[in-house]
């Protein structure tokens, strides 16, 4: 697996396949940053199958992190990780939090235009999940596709 930093440097981690790439970037926890994060995902996954699915998944996960976790508090941040290989890709959104979601008390009306993010993620991802530890929490989603060689 090759990891690339924003300055373009890449290295292969010992014992990992050389056909996969992992890129991480930390963004401010502002709603206005969501379009930039989507463009980042689009650029990393350019030309890969299901890139549009992952772009939408990332948008939903980022929006949820900003709205329901400390990432959206003043000065908050989240880290977006994109892992891409020949037959799969994975998106992760990580940030400091207890693992407990902060529920919006005004959400839940059937006519609302929001509140469907996790349903969208479940519909588009092959697998997705959430884990929390002492460093914070991460939500992730993965998609696969047939090899096209």
Biotite code that builds the C-alpha atoms (Angstrom):
import biotite.structure as struc

atoms = struc.array([
    struc.Atom([0.000, 0.000, 0.000], chain_id="A", res_id=1, res_name="UNK", atom_name="CA", element="C"),
    struc.Atom([1.431, 3.361, -0.888], chain_id="A", res_id=2, res_name="UNK", atom_name="CA", element="C"),
    struc.Atom([0.692, 6.371, 1.281], chain_id="A", res_id=3, res_name="UNK", atom_name="CA", element="C"),
    struc.Atom([0.766, 9.815, -0.255], chain_id="A", res_id=4, res_name="UNK", atom_name="CA", element="C"),
    struc.Atom([0.962, 13.066, 1.635], chain_id="A", res_id=5, res_name="UNK", atom_name="CA", element="C"),
    struc.Atom([-0.407, 16.329, 0.306], chain_id="A", res_id=6, res_name="UNK", atom_name="CA", element="C"),
    struc.Atom([3.064, 17.353, -0.886], chain_id="A", res_id=7, res_name="UNK", atom_name="CA", element="C"),
    struc.Atom([3.020, 14.387, -3.292], chain_id="A", res_id=8, res_name="UNK", atom_name="CA", element="C"),
    struc.Atom([5.617, 12.260, -1.513], chain_id="A", res_id=9, res_name="UNK", atom_name="CA", element="C"),
    struc.Atom([4.805, 8.566, -1.609], chain_id="A", res_id=10, res_name="UNK", atom_name="CA", element="C"),
    struc.Atom([6.213, 5.497, 0.067], chain_id="A", res_id=11, res_name="UNK", atom_name="CA", element="C"),
    struc.Atom([5.298, 1.815, 0.191], chain_id="A", res_id=12, res_name="UNK", atom_name="CA", element="C"),
    struc.Atom([4.694, 0.405, 3.622], chain_id="A", res_id=13, res_name="UNK", atom_name="CA", element="C"),
    struc.Atom([6.467, -2.927, 4.310], chain_id="A", res_id=14, res_name="UNK", atom_name="CA", element="C"),
    struc.Atom([4.294, -5.965, 3.638], chain_id="A", res_id=15, res_name="UNK", atom_name="CA", element="C"),
    struc.Atom([1.636, -3.992, 1.755], chain_id="A", res_id=16, res_name="UNK", atom_name="CA", element="C"),
    struc.Atom([0.538, -4.305, -1.869], chain_id="A", res_id=17, res_name="UNK", atom_name="CA", element="C"),
    struc.Atom([1.971, -1.629, -4.138], chain_id="A", res_id=18, res_name="UNK", atom_name="CA", element="C"),
    struc.Atom([-1.284, -1.161, -6.063], chain_id="A", res_id=19, res_name="UNK", atom_name="CA", element="C"),
    struc.Atom([-3.168, 0.663, -3.286], chain_id="A", res_id=20, res_name="UNK", atom_name="CA", element="C"),
    struc.Atom([-2.936, 4.290, -2.202], chain_id="A", res_id=21, res_name="UNK", atom_name="CA", element="C"),
    struc.Atom([-3.889, 5.917, 1.092], chain_id="A", res_id=22, res_name="UNK", atom_name="CA", element="C"),
    struc.Atom([-4.211, 9.694, 1.369], chain_id="A", res_id=23, res_name="UNK", atom_name="CA", element="C"),
    struc.Atom([-5.236, 11.602, 4.518], chain_id="A", res_id=24, res_name="UNK", atom_name="CA", element="C"),
    struc.Atom([-6.051, 15.249, 4.971], chain_id="A", res_id=25, res_name="UNK", atom_name="CA", element="C"),
    struc.Atom([-7.396, 17.175, 7.960], chain_id="A", res_id=26, res_name="UNK", atom_name="CA", element="C"),
    struc.Atom([-10.084, 19.769, 7.303], chain_id="A", res_id=27, res_name="UNK", atom_name="CA", element="C"),
    struc.Atom([-11.691, 22.390, 9.551], chain_id="A", res_id=28, res_name="UNK", atom_name="CA", element="C"),
    struc.Atom([-15.088, 21.276, 10.826], chain_id="A", res_id=29, res_name="UNK", atom_name="CA", element="C"),
    struc.Atom([-17.079, 23.823, 8.845], chain_id="A", res_id=30, res_name="UNK", atom_name="CA", element="C"),
    struc.Atom([-20.129, 23.071, 6.702], chain_id="A", res_id=31, res_name="UNK", atom_name="CA", element="C"),
    struc.Atom([-18.613, 25.264, 3.975], chain_id="A", res_id=32, res_name="UNK", atom_name="CA", element="C"),
    struc.Atom([-15.705, 22.792, 3.625], chain_id="A", res_id=33, res_name="UNK", atom_name="CA", element="C"),
    struc.Atom([-17.902, 19.881, 2.455], chain_id="A", res_id=34, res_name="UNK", atom_name="CA", element="C"),
    struc.Atom([-17.674, 20.794, -1.278], chain_id="A", res_id=35, res_name="UNK", atom_name="CA", element="C"),
    struc.Atom([-13.866, 20.987, -1.018], chain_id="A", res_id=36, res_name="UNK", atom_name="CA", element="C"),
    struc.Atom([-13.712, 17.593, 0.686], chain_id="A", res_id=37, res_name="UNK", atom_name="CA", element="C"),
    struc.Atom([-15.925, 16.141, -2.072], chain_id="A", res_id=38, res_name="UNK", atom_name="CA", element="C"),
    struc.Atom([-13.558, 17.533, -4.726], chain_id="A", res_id=39, res_name="UNK", atom_name="CA", element="C"),
    struc.Atom([-10.647, 15.971, -2.838], chain_id="A", res_id=40, res_name="UNK", atom_name="CA", element="C"),
    struc.Atom([-12.325, 12.536, -2.929], chain_id="A", res_id=41, res_name="UNK", atom_name="CA", element="C"),
    struc.Atom([-13.225, 12.993, -6.601], chain_id="A", res_id=42, res_name="UNK", atom_name="CA", element="C"),
    struc.Atom([-9.611, 13.837, -7.430], chain_id="A", res_id=43, res_name="UNK", atom_name="CA", element="C"),
    struc.Atom([-8.132, 10.897, -5.519], chain_id="A", res_id=44, res_name="UNK", atom_name="CA", element="C"),
    struc.Atom([-10.587, 8.398, -7.048], chain_id="A", res_id=45, res_name="UNK", atom_name="CA", element="C"),
    struc.Atom([-10.587, 9.864, -10.566], chain_id="A", res_id=46, res_name="UNK", atom_name="CA", element="C"),
    struc.Atom([-11.213, 7.138, -13.127], chain_id="A", res_id=47, res_name="UNK", atom_name="CA", element="C"),
    struc.Atom([-12.068, 4.423, -10.622], chain_id="A", res_id=48, res_name="UNK", atom_name="CA", element="C"),
    struc.Atom([-15.424, 2.653, -10.731], chain_id="A", res_id=49, res_name="UNK", atom_name="CA", element="C"),
    struc.Atom([-17.941, 3.861, -8.149], chain_id="A", res_id=50, res_name="UNK", atom_name="CA", element="C"),
    struc.Atom([-16.046, 7.108, -7.516], chain_id="A", res_id=51, res_name="UNK", atom_name="CA", element="C"),
    struc.Atom([-19.349, 9.012, -7.567], chain_id="A", res_id=52, res_name="UNK", atom_name="CA", element="C"),
    struc.Atom([-20.791, 6.674, -4.915], chain_id="A", res_id=53, res_name="UNK", atom_name="CA", element="C"),
    struc.Atom([-17.797, 7.302, -2.675], chain_id="A", res_id=54, res_name="UNK", atom_name="CA", element="C"),
    struc.Atom([-17.971, 11.042, -3.230], chain_id="A", res_id=55, res_name="UNK", atom_name="CA", element="C"),
    struc.Atom([-21.586, 11.059, -2.012], chain_id="A", res_id=56, res_name="UNK", atom_name="CA", element="C"),
    struc.Atom([-20.766, 8.705, 0.882], chain_id="A", res_id=57, res_name="UNK", atom_name="CA", element="C"),
    struc.Atom([-17.916, 10.994, 1.960], chain_id="A", res_id=58, res_name="UNK", atom_name="CA", element="C"),
    struc.Atom([-20.192, 14.029, 1.779], chain_id="A", res_id=59, res_name="UNK", atom_name="CA", element="C"),
    struc.Atom([-22.767, 12.380, 4.037], chain_id="A", res_id=60, res_name="UNK", atom_name="CA", element="C"),
    struc.Atom([-20.175, 11.158, 6.549], chain_id="A", res_id=61, res_name="UNK", atom_name="CA", element="C"),
    struc.Atom([-18.491, 14.568, 6.698], chain_id="A", res_id=62, res_name="UNK", atom_name="CA", element="C"),
    struc.Atom([-21.814, 16.372, 7.096], chain_id="A", res_id=63, res_name="UNK", atom_name="CA", element="C"),
    struc.Atom([-22.747, 14.023, 9.946], chain_id="A", res_id=64, res_name="UNK", atom_name="CA", element="C"),
    struc.Atom([-19.379, 14.552, 11.653], chain_id="A", res_id=65, res_name="UNK", atom_name="CA", element="C"),
    struc.Atom([-19.742, 18.323, 11.439], chain_id="A", res_id=66, res_name="UNK", atom_name="CA", element="C"),
    struc.Atom([-23.334, 18.285, 12.650], chain_id="A", res_id=67, res_name="UNK", atom_name="CA", element="C"),
    struc.Atom([-23.228, 15.594, 15.329], chain_id="A", res_id=68, res_name="UNK", atom_name="CA", element="C"),
    struc.Atom([-19.690, 15.515, 16.788], chain_id="A", res_id=69, res_name="UNK", atom_name="CA", element="C"),
    struc.Atom([-17.140, 17.936, 18.253], chain_id="A", res_id=70, res_name="UNK", atom_name="CA", element="C"),
    struc.Atom([-15.642, 18.265, 14.752], chain_id="A", res_id=71, res_name="UNK", atom_name="CA", element="C"),
    struc.Atom([-18.301, 20.912, 14.105], chain_id="A", res_id=72, res_name="UNK", atom_name="CA", element="C"),
    struc.Atom([-17.592, 22.905, 17.255], chain_id="A", res_id=73, res_name="UNK", atom_name="CA", element="C"),
    struc.Atom([-15.581, 26.137, 16.994], chain_id="A", res_id=74, res_name="UNK", atom_name="CA", element="C"),
    struc.Atom([-12.008, 25.150, 16.135], chain_id="A", res_id=75, res_name="UNK", atom_name="CA", element="C"),
    struc.Atom([-13.022, 21.545, 15.433], chain_id="A", res_id=76, res_name="UNK", atom_name="CA", element="C"),
    struc.Atom([-11.477, 19.392, 12.721], chain_id="A", res_id=77, res_name="UNK", atom_name="CA", element="C"),
    struc.Atom([-11.953, 16.031, 11.059], chain_id="A", res_id=78, res_name="UNK", atom_name="CA", element="C"),
    struc.Atom([-9.579, 13.831, 9.092], chain_id="A", res_id=79, res_name="UNK", atom_name="CA", element="C"),
    struc.Atom([-10.653, 12.368, 5.763], chain_id="A", res_id=80, res_name="UNK", atom_name="CA", element="C"),
    struc.Atom([-8.850, 9.222, 4.603], chain_id="A", res_id=81, res_name="UNK", atom_name="CA", element="C"),
    struc.Atom([-9.226, 7.809, 1.110], chain_id="A", res_id=82, res_name="UNK", atom_name="CA", element="C"),
    struc.Atom([-7.822, 4.327, 0.437], chain_id="A", res_id=83, res_name="UNK", atom_name="CA", element="C"),
    struc.Atom([-7.982, 3.160, -3.158], chain_id="A", res_id=84, res_name="UNK", atom_name="CA", element="C"),
    struc.Atom([-6.893, -0.094, -4.747], chain_id="A", res_id=85, res_name="UNK", atom_name="CA", element="C"),
    struc.Atom([-7.528, -1.948, -7.993], chain_id="A", res_id=86, res_name="UNK", atom_name="CA", element="C"),
    struc.Atom([-10.789, -3.558, -6.831], chain_id="A", res_id=87, res_name="UNK", atom_name="CA", element="C"),
    struc.Atom([-11.904, -1.531, -3.804], chain_id="A", res_id=88, res_name="UNK", atom_name="CA", element="C"),
    struc.Atom([-11.895, 1.845, -2.140], chain_id="A", res_id=89, res_name="UNK", atom_name="CA", element="C"),
    struc.Atom([-12.582, 2.962, 1.409], chain_id="A", res_id=90, res_name="UNK", atom_name="CA", element="C"),
    struc.Atom([-13.482, 6.322, 2.899], chain_id="A", res_id=91, res_name="UNK", atom_name="CA", element="C"),
    struc.Atom([-12.903, 7.148, 6.582], chain_id="A", res_id=92, res_name="UNK", atom_name="CA", element="C"),
    struc.Atom([-13.886, 10.255, 8.518], chain_id="A", res_id=93, res_name="UNK", atom_name="CA", element="C"),
    struc.Atom([-12.197, 10.537, 11.918], chain_id="A", res_id=94, res_name="UNK", atom_name="CA", element="C"),
    struc.Atom([-12.288, 13.062, 14.696], chain_id="A", res_id=95, res_name="UNK", atom_name="CA", element="C"),
    struc.Atom([-12.173, 13.565, 18.424], chain_id="A", res_id=96, res_name="UNK", atom_name="CA", element="C"),
    struc.Atom([-15.338, 12.312, 20.070], chain_id="A", res_id=97, res_name="UNK", atom_name="CA", element="C"),
    struc.Atom([-16.623, 9.860, 22.613], chain_id="A", res_id=98, res_name="UNK", atom_name="CA", element="C"),
    struc.Atom([-18.325, 7.657, 20.052], chain_id="A", res_id=99, res_name="UNK", atom_name="CA", element="C"),
    struc.Atom([-21.735, 8.892, 21.126], chain_id="A", res_id=100, res_name="UNK", atom_name="CA", element="C"),
    struc.Atom([-23.626, 10.843, 18.502], chain_id="A", res_id=101, res_name="UNK", atom_name="CA", element="C"),
    struc.Atom([-25.121, 14.170, 19.513], chain_id="A", res_id=102, res_name="UNK", atom_name="CA", element="C"),
    struc.Atom([-28.711, 13.949, 18.327], chain_id="A", res_id=103, res_name="UNK", atom_name="CA", element="C"),
    struc.Atom([-30.334, 17.017, 16.831], chain_id="A", res_id=104, res_name="UNK", atom_name="CA", element="C"),
    struc.Atom([-33.569, 17.434, 18.749], chain_id="A", res_id=105, res_name="UNK", atom_name="CA", element="C"),
    struc.Atom([-35.247, 19.203, 15.811], chain_id="A", res_id=106, res_name="UNK", atom_name="CA", element="C"),
    struc.Atom([-34.609, 16.346, 13.364], chain_id="A", res_id=107, res_name="UNK", atom_name="CA", element="C"),
    struc.Atom([-37.000, 13.581, 12.461], chain_id="A", res_id=108, res_name="UNK", atom_name="CA", element="C"),
    struc.Atom([-39.928, 15.036, 10.517], chain_id="A", res_id=109, res_name="UNK", atom_name="CA", element="C"),
    struc.Atom([-40.755, 13.032, 7.361], chain_id="A", res_id=110, res_name="UNK", atom_name="CA", element="C"),
    struc.Atom([-40.754, 16.194, 5.222], chain_id="A", res_id=111, res_name="UNK", atom_name="CA", element="C"),
    struc.Atom([-37.270, 17.265, 6.349], chain_id="A", res_id=112, res_name="UNK", atom_name="CA", element="C"),
    struc.Atom([-34.613, 17.586, 3.670], chain_id="A", res_id=113, res_name="UNK", atom_name="CA", element="C"),
    struc.Atom([-31.962, 16.132, 5.978], chain_id="A", res_id=114, res_name="UNK", atom_name="CA", element="C"),
    struc.Atom([-31.689, 13.177, 8.324], chain_id="A", res_id=115, res_name="UNK", atom_name="CA", element="C"),
    struc.Atom([-31.174, 10.529, 5.648], chain_id="A", res_id=116, res_name="UNK", atom_name="CA", element="C"),
    struc.Atom([-27.368, 10.398, 5.536], chain_id="A", res_id=117, res_name="UNK", atom_name="CA", element="C"),
    struc.Atom([-26.912, 6.971, 7.095], chain_id="A", res_id=118, res_name="UNK", atom_name="CA", element="C"),
    struc.Atom([-29.604, 5.502, 4.826], chain_id="A", res_id=119, res_name="UNK", atom_name="CA", element="C"),
    struc.Atom([-27.764, 6.884, 1.792], chain_id="A", res_id=120, res_name="UNK", atom_name="CA", element="C"),
    struc.Atom([-24.478, 5.445, 3.042], chain_id="A", res_id=121, res_name="UNK", atom_name="CA", element="C"),
    struc.Atom([-26.107, 2.043, 3.671], chain_id="A", res_id=122, res_name="UNK", atom_name="CA", element="C"),
    struc.Atom([-27.613, 2.032, 0.185], chain_id="A", res_id=123, res_name="UNK", atom_name="CA", element="C"),
    struc.Atom([-24.363, 2.896, -1.619], chain_id="A", res_id=124, res_name="UNK", atom_name="CA", element="C"),
    struc.Atom([-21.636, 1.170, 0.414], chain_id="A", res_id=125, res_name="UNK", atom_name="CA", element="C"),
    struc.Atom([-20.889, -2.539, 0.300], chain_id="A", res_id=126, res_name="UNK", atom_name="CA", element="C"),
    struc.Atom([-19.898, -2.353, 3.965], chain_id="A", res_id=127, res_name="UNK", atom_name="CA", element="C"),
    struc.Atom([-19.730, 0.469, 6.494], chain_id="A", res_id=128, res_name="UNK", atom_name="CA", element="C"),
    struc.Atom([-19.214, 0.900, 10.180], chain_id="A", res_id=129, res_name="UNK", atom_name="CA", element="C"),
    struc.Atom([-18.066, 2.985, 13.108], chain_id="A", res_id=130, res_name="UNK", atom_name="CA", element="C"),
    struc.Atom([-15.500, 2.501, 15.835], chain_id="A", res_id=131, res_name="UNK", atom_name="CA", element="C"),
    struc.Atom([-14.424, 4.594, 18.788], chain_id="A", res_id=132, res_name="UNK", atom_name="CA", element="C"),
    struc.Atom([-11.410, 4.443, 21.050], chain_id="A", res_id=133, res_name="UNK", atom_name="CA", element="C"),
    struc.Atom([-9.520, 6.755, 23.382], chain_id="A", res_id=134, res_name="UNK", atom_name="CA", element="C"),
    struc.Atom([-8.245, 8.823, 20.427], chain_id="A", res_id=135, res_name="UNK", atom_name="CA", element="C"),
    struc.Atom([-11.730, 9.517, 19.040], chain_id="A", res_id=136, res_name="UNK", atom_name="CA", element="C"),
    struc.Atom([-14.021, 7.919, 16.529], chain_id="A", res_id=137, res_name="UNK", atom_name="CA", element="C"),
    struc.Atom([-14.015, 6.897, 12.881], chain_id="A", res_id=138, res_name="UNK", atom_name="CA", element="C"),
    struc.Atom([-16.864, 6.172, 10.497], chain_id="A", res_id=139, res_name="UNK", atom_name="CA", element="C"),
    struc.Atom([-15.927, 4.251, 7.379], chain_id="A", res_id=140, res_name="UNK", atom_name="CA", element="C"),
    struc.Atom([-17.466, 2.874, 4.214], chain_id="A", res_id=141, res_name="UNK", atom_name="CA", element="C"),
    struc.Atom([-16.046, 0.570, 1.565], chain_id="A", res_id=142, res_name="UNK", atom_name="CA", element="C"),
    struc.Atom([-17.040, -0.290, -1.986], chain_id="A", res_id=143, res_name="UNK", atom_name="CA", element="C"),
    struc.Atom([-15.701, -2.952, -4.333], chain_id="A", res_id=144, res_name="UNK", atom_name="CA", element="C"),
    struc.Atom([-15.941, -3.609, -8.055], chain_id="A", res_id=145, res_name="UNK", atom_name="CA", element="C"),
    struc.Atom([-14.852, -6.386, -10.431], chain_id="A", res_id=146, res_name="UNK", atom_name="CA", element="C"),
    struc.Atom([-11.301, -6.286, -11.688], chain_id="A", res_id=147, res_name="UNK", atom_name="CA", element="C"),
    struc.Atom([-11.183, -4.589, -15.087], chain_id="A", res_id=148, res_name="UNK", atom_name="CA", element="C"),
    struc.Atom([-7.655, -5.523, -16.262], chain_id="A", res_id=149, res_name="UNK", atom_name="CA", element="C"),
])
